[in-house]
Amino acid sequence: MWINKSHNIGLIACPHVQGFPISGVGDRDELVLAAGHLKSPPVLKHSKITYFEVEILDVQSKKQICIVDKVPPSSTLLDVKHKFHKACPQWYPSRVGLQLERNGPYLKDSVNIQSLAVSSIITLYFTDLGQQVGWTTFFLTEYTGPLLIYLLFYIRLSTIYDEMESTKNFRHPVVHLACFCHCLHYIRHLLETLFVHKFSGGHTPLKNMIKGCAFYWGFTSWIAYYINHPRYTPPSFGHRQVSPAALAFLMCEAGNHFINVALAHQNHSGSKACFPSPTYNPFTWLFLLVSCPNYTYEVGSWISFAVMTQTLPVGIFAFLMVIQMSLWAQKKHKLYLKRFYPEVRRKAAMIPIIF
């Protein structure tokens, strides 16, 4: 028979069966513990999560702007920016620049906050980056302007050219060809911005977009004014100059497109990052010689356009594009050397063999 003597002792067993007297429940020598040693209840282990405090100081005055507390270790810098925005609504995340040191580089939004921690308190320096715009908006605005501006000059508005001269003078075929090539160039840029290039949600200051638009829109106005002018004179060698240049322009446009597609696929394929390899497409074979063939084709397009139209504004614009593209190519080439040294070390940056 089982008797519950005490909740501290547990269950006890009595050897007597029915028909035999029980001498007394209190007799210890007749009691046998049947349940064995009692097990202590399991202790619940609570996992401790270390939270960080992010102190944000003004980069100029070193004064504390705010403290973002209870930041989990898995948080990124973008999460900190969102919490900072809640405390200071006038600074939205894309406008906030955070640095680990006052003269250091701006930290990327994808940086894990734990990787910055030396202690539970992380000090970051804040800089107001000014009004920002998305990269998609930036490129769509920059490329839409030249497309529309050139067409306004092509139709020869009476407010731009003398109406009598416009009706009298015959348009040389190269004028129509130049309009087609110019529009094709910027339509390609617009379509690639929408469907080929992948932007990770980054931003750029509004002033950069204004400078870019001023450059492209201003040069387009100058170029279009001369080419579509009623007194425009065709190239010196006629069709022998125009036809090869137009063919070279179209080939460079096609090559630029296929290179951009290859780069987009390489960056977002989900596999291990590697430098793009040439495919069966002949336009991608330039990867064998240079690390930035998209810039090579871009420069080739404008040089071909300058030869085809034989105008000073296009020549100056092509020259400036060569300088700008070479600077961008050198910068990218250095990054490629760090990431893909064995594949890139024998390649030039933009122009085969030269640089």
Phi and psi in degrees as a GROMACS rama.xvg file:
@    title "Ramachandran Plot"
@    xaxis  label "Phi"
@    yaxis  label "Psi"
@TYPE xy
-101.227  129.578  TRP-2
-125.591  130.035  ILE-3
-85.0603  99.8799  ASN-4
-79.1398  -46.6069  LYS-5
-156.44  146.964  SER-6
-70.2433  -14.9206  HIS-7
-86.8953  -23.5428  ASN-8
-97.984  -38.4607  ILE-9
107.619  -152.321  GLY-10
-90.299  137.522  LEU-11
-118.474  153.221  ILE-12
-116.191  137.161  ALA-13
-107.369  131.488  CYS-14
-74.9535  -11.2074  PRO-15
-74.1702  142.084  HIS-16
-109.746  -179.049  VAL-17
-61.1554  138.013  GLN-18
97.6559  -14.7581  GLY-19
-106.791  139.84  PHE-20
-74.7482  153.213  PRO-21
-100.412  116.654  ILE-22
-69.716  -26.8114  SER-23
161.239  135.971  GLY-24
-68.7732  -26.247  VAL-25
-80.6478  -9.05294  GLY-26
-70.9266  110.946  ASP-27
-71.1272  -31.2857  ARG-28
-72.4835  -12.8186  ASP-29
-100.923  3.68537  GLU-30
-105.389  136.986  LEU-31
-124.797  127.245  VAL-32
-74.0467  121.115  LEU-33
-98.2954  -21.3871  ALA-34
-88.9753  -4.67799  ALA-35
73.711  -166.685  GLY-36
-72.38  139.814  HIS-37
-77.5064  137.319  LEU-38
-91.9423  135.169  LYS-39
-72.0522  145.526  SER-40
-61.1772  143.779  PRO-41
-62.2092  141.348  PRO-42
-89.0432  126.476  VAL-43
-77.504  123.647  LEU-44
-95.4016  118.42  LYS-45
-94.1383  124.732  HIS-46
-73.3052  130.265  SER-47
-95.9558  123.818  LYS-48
-102.783  125.625  ILE-49
-85.5966  121.372  THR-50
-100.886  150.29  TYR-51
-107.83  154.295  PHE-52
-112.689  127.33  GLU-53
-106.957  113.509  VAL-54
-93.2878  123.97  GLU-55
-110.061  120.236  ILE-56
-112.461  153.317  LEU-57
-72.6591  132.16  ASP-58
-66.8958  -25.5632  VAL-59
-87.404  -55.095  GLN-60
-91.5448  -12.1338  SER-61
64.9497  12.3396  LYS-62
-78.0625  145.508  LYS-63
-73.4556  128.173  GLN-64
-91.5602  -48.6935  ILE-65
-166.228  169.991  CYS-66
-121.677  124.182  ILE-67
-95.2868  110.19  VAL-68
-102.204  169.165  ASP-69
53.0828  52.927  LYS-70
-94.3063  116.475  VAL-71
-65.2258  152.939  PRO-72
-61.5963  -26.8012  PRO-73
-80.5822  -3.69586  SER-74
-69.954  152.193  SER-75
-103.193  173.427  THR-76
-65.4705  -30.2232  LEU-77
-63.6245  -37.7936  LEU-78
-62.3504  -39.7169  ASP-79
-64.5661  -39.6807  VAL-80
-63.5285  -38.5226  LYS-81
-64.7823  -41.124  HIS-82
-68.5453  -36.4342  LYS-83
-63.7098  -37.9315  PHE-84
-64.2844  -35.4061  HIS-85
-66.3971  -36.5342  LYS-86
-76.4313  -34.5208  ALA-87
-128.439  84.1095  CYS-88
-60.9444  -19.7694  PRO-89
-71.6791  -14.7811  GLN-90
-116.016  97.9346  TRP-91
-78.4036  158.341  TYR-92
-51.6246  -42.0133  PRO-93
-69.3927  -14.2258  SER-94
-91.4846  -11.9536  ARG-95
-91.5252  124.944  VAL-96
-111.054  123.28  GLY-97
-116.994  135.931  LEU-98
-127.061  146.624  GLN-99
-78.7879  -30.805  LEU-100
-127.646  156.478  GLU-101
-61.3191  -37.7963  ARG-102
-102.431  11.4955  ASN-103
-85.3205  174.698  GLY-104
-74.3276  159.613  PRO-105
-71.7275  135.515  TYR-106
-77.5634  143.769  LEU-107
-75.913  151.428  LYS-108
-63.1275  -25.9306  ASP-109
-82.1112  -4.88116  SER-110
-65.0438  131.539  VAL-111
-74.8368  134.873  ASN-112
-66.335  -29.128  ILE-113
-67.3414  -29.8264  GLN-114
-70.0763  -14.6865  SER-115
-95.6609  -9.48184  LEU-116
-83.5777  132.277  ALA-117
-107.693  -30.2966  VAL-118
-140.159  -170.03  SER-119
-73.7076  -11.8549  SER-120
-112.465  125.043  ILE-121
-112.699  127.291  ILE-122
-104.51  125.203  THR-123
-125.864  150.504  LEU-124
-105.555  133.385  TYR-125
-101.31  136.592  PHE-126
-131.158  132.958  THR-127
-79.578  112.525  ASP-128
-80.116  -3.24796  LEU-129
84.371  -179.258  GLY-130
-65.2379  134.298  GLN-131
-115.633  155.293  GLN-132
-132.419  152.306  VAL-133
-71.9359  155.405  GLY-134
-63.9674  -36.1335  TRP-135
-62.9466  -45.8504  THR-136
-61.5273  -40.6104  THR-137
-57.1263  -53.2639  PHE-138
-73.1254  -36.2633  PHE-139
-63.9067  -40.6328  LEU-140
-68.3392  -42.3766  THR-141
-65.1558  -36.0106  GLU-142
-93.1948  -22.4025  TYR-143
-71.4074  -37.4278  THR-144
-56.1671  -54.7559  GLY-145
-59.2256  -34.8232  PRO-146
-62.9828  -46.7805  LEU-147
-74.8096  -39.3541  LEU-148
-62.2799  -44.972  ILE-149
-61.5579  -39.486  TYR-150
-66.0658  -32.8517  LEU-151
-64.3256  -38.8389  LEU-152
-74.6643  -32.2509  PHE-153
-65.1724  -36.9979  TYR-154
-80.3312  -1.84969  ILE-155
55.1157  69.0478  ARG-156
-62.418  143.68  LEU-157
-65.071  -23.1221  SER-158
-76.2603  -13.2833  THR-159
-103.491  -49.4197  ILE-160
-114.307  160.474  TYR-161
-67.3116  128.222  ASP-162
-64.8224  -37.1352  GLU-163
-67.1653  -43.0663  MET-164
-65.6047  -36.5575  GLU-165
-64.8704  -36.3537  SER-166
-79.8384  -28.9664  THR-167
-79.6513  -47.1826  LYS-168
-76.6553  135.908  ASN-169
-81.7306  139.826  PHE-170
-85.8227  126.385  ARG-171
-71.3106  146.968  HIS-172
-54.5373  -28.2392  PRO-173
-66.1696  -24.6062  VAL-174
-65.6527  -44.6701  VAL-175
-67.4447  -38.8869  HIS-176
-65.5096  -40.2457  LEU-177
-63.9765  -39.9154  ALA-178
-63.0724  -42.8247  CYS-179
-61.9267  -47.2668  PHE-180
-65.9153  -41.7193  CYS-181
-64.1511  -44.824  HIS-182
-65.8217  -40.2059  CYS-183
-59.5207  -41.2311  LEU-184
-60.1604  -47.9641  HIS-185
-81.1455  -27.7864  TYR-186
-64.8553  -40.1218  ILE-187
-60.9321  -43.9247  ARG-188
-60.8412  -42.5479  HIS-189
-65.6717  -44.0755  LEU-190
-66.435  -37.8709  LEU-191
-68.5898  -34.0608  GLU-192
-62.4641  -37.8459  THR-193
-81.5631  -36.8278  LEU-194
-121.727  -12.4285  PHE-195
-112.636  -57.9544  VAL-196
-67.6097  141.053  HIS-197
-114.075  121.098  LYS-198
-108.224  135.023  PHE-199
-86.1761  29.5934  SER-200
77.8679  14.8291  GLY-201
-71.7568  169.992  GLY-202
-134.45  164.826  HIS-203
-140.857  150.14  THR-204
-58.3817  145.228  PRO-205
-59.4356  -32.9376  LEU-206
-64.1385  -30.7465  LYS-207
-65.6185  -39.5492  ASN-208
-66.3957  -38.1918  MET-209
-64.6634  -42.346  ILE-210
-65.954  -41.7063  LYS-211
-64.1959  -42.0072  GLY-212
-66.297  -40.3718  CYS-213
-61.3228  -39.5564  ALA-214
-67.8915  -55.1261  PHE-215
-69.3322  -43.3403  TYR-216
-68.4827  -40.2333  TRP-217
-64.5934  -46.7094  GLY-218
-66.1765  -36.197  PHE-219
-62.014  -41.3465  THR-220
-62.3034  -42.5378  SER-221
-66.6207  -44.6349  TRP-222
-64.6916  -48.2062  ILE-223
-65.9028  -34.8934  ALA-224
-60.6984  -44.8742  TYR-225
-72.2653  -44.5574  TYR-226
-68.2354  -36.1548  ILE-227
-96.0614  7.31871  ASN-228
-67.695  140.731  HIS-229
-56.9859  -25.7271  PRO-230
-98.0643  13.4987  ARG-231
-62.7707  133.857  TYR-232
-104.147  135.805  THR-233
-69.3406  168.949  PRO-234
-57.5407  153.884  PRO-235
-60.535  -39.6515  SER-236
-98.7482  11.7326  PHE-237
60.5616  -136.267  GLY-238
-64.7425  -28.0263  HIS-239
-66.0779  -21.9268  ARG-240
-97.4468  -38.9375  GLN-241
-72.2572  -46.9922  VAL-242
-62.3713  -51.3383  SER-243
-61.4227  -37.5949  PRO-244
-66.627  -40.2678  ALA-245
-64.9554  -40.3635  ALA-246
-64.5293  -42.1751  LEU-247
-63.4804  -38.4728  ALA-248
-61.3136  -47.3912  PHE-249
-64.3501  -38.6104  LEU-250
-65.3998  -39.9177  MET-251
-66.8037  -37.4597  CYS-252
-63.3499  -44.6625  GLU-253
-63.8856  -44.3443  ALA-254
-61.9156  -41.0997  GLY-255
-61.3221  -41.931  ASN-256
-63.8869  -48.0481  HIS-257
-66.3828  -32.9463  PHE-258
-67.9827  -42.2474  ILE-259
-63.5364  -38.0296  ASN-260
-64.2289  -42.7777  VAL-261
-63.5467  -41.1731  ALA-262
-67.0816  -39.7287  LEU-263
-64.8941  -39.4399  ALA-264
-68.5347  -38.0706  HIS-265
-66.8983  -37.5414  GLN-266
-79.7481  -19.3553  ASN-267
-131.813  26.7124  HIS-268
-80.4556  -17.6422  SER-269
87.8993  -11.2137  GLY-270
-87.9825  -179.886  SER-271
-62.2912  134.444  LYS-272
-62.8398  133.934  ALA-273
-151.564  157.893  CYS-274
-71.042  137.619  PHE-275
-57.6443  139.159  PRO-276
-105.607  148.498  SER-277
-60.5608  145.921  PRO-278
-113.372  -166.502  THR-279
-66.3749  -17.2609  TYR-280
-73.6003  117.933  ASN-281
-58.8353  -27.0954  PRO-282
-68.0027  -21.0933  PHE-283
-88.587  -4.60331  THR-284
-67.4385  -14.905  TRP-285
-65.8733  -17.9012  LEU-286
-61.0506  -21.7067  PHE-287
-69.306  -23.8896  LEU-288
-109.471  -35.7262  LEU-289
-130.857  157.224  VAL-290
-90.1395  -18.0018  SER-291
-127.412  66.4439  CYS-292
-67.1671  -20.1721  PRO-293
-63.7408  -37.3164  ASN-294
-71.7139  -34.1103  TYR-295
-61.3449  -46.1931  THR-296
-68.0293  -35.9985  TYR-297
-63.5706  -44.896  GLU-298
-64.0526  -41.4362  VAL-299
-60.1024  -37.1114  GLY-300
-61.8178  -45.212  SER-301
-75.8166  -32.6459  TRP-302
-65.9593  -40.9668  ILE-303
-64.1071  -39.7905  SER-304
-65.994  -36.9497  PHE-305
-66.12  -41.1931  ALA-306
-67.6022  -39.1023  VAL-307
-66.4133  -38.9146  MET-308
-96.6834  -25.0824  THR-309
52.0887  59.1008  GLN-310
-127.847  147.108  THR-311
-63.3081  -45.1483  LEU-312
-57.9426  -40.6376  PRO-313
-67.5109  -38.0788  VAL-314
-61.7796  -43.5753  GLY-315
-65.2595  -42.8284  ILE-316
-63.1744  -43.47  PHE-317
-61.4809  -39.8056  ALA-318
-63.2962  -44.1643  PHE-319
-65.6934  -34.9096  LEU-320
-67.3191  -36.7699  MET-321
-61.2436  -43.2353  VAL-322
-64.7908  -48.3976  ILE-323
-63.7438  -46.3625  GLN-324
-64.8158  -35.7533  MET-325
-66.6226  -37.388  SER-326
-65.084  -45.3628  LEU-327
-63.368  -40.2226  TRP-328
-65.1338  -41.6673  ALA-329
-62.979  -40.2868  GLN-330
-64.8181  -45.0737  LYS-331
-68.3006  -36.3542  LYS-332
-61.0854  -38.2744  HIS-333
-65.8064  -38.2843  LYS-334
-66.8132  -41.2189  LEU-335
-63.0411  -36.603  TYR-336
-63.0612  -34.5005  LEU-337
-72.2562  -36.5369  LYS-338
-91.0171  -37.7801  ARG-339
-129.307  52.383  PHE-340
-55.2242  -49.1457  TYR-341
-61.5595  -29.607  PRO-342
-88.028  -21.306  GLU-343
-109.69  -17.3915  VAL-344
-59.5283  -27.8632  ARG-345
-97.8298  5.14961  ARG-346
-96.9931  155.114  LYS-347
-85.1013  170.118  ALA-348
-78.4828  -51.3196  ALA-349
-133.33  -43.7468  MET-350
-107.659  121.799  ILE-351
-51.8068  135.132  PRO-352
72.8285  -39.2552  ILE-353
-75.3626  -62.9595  ILE-354
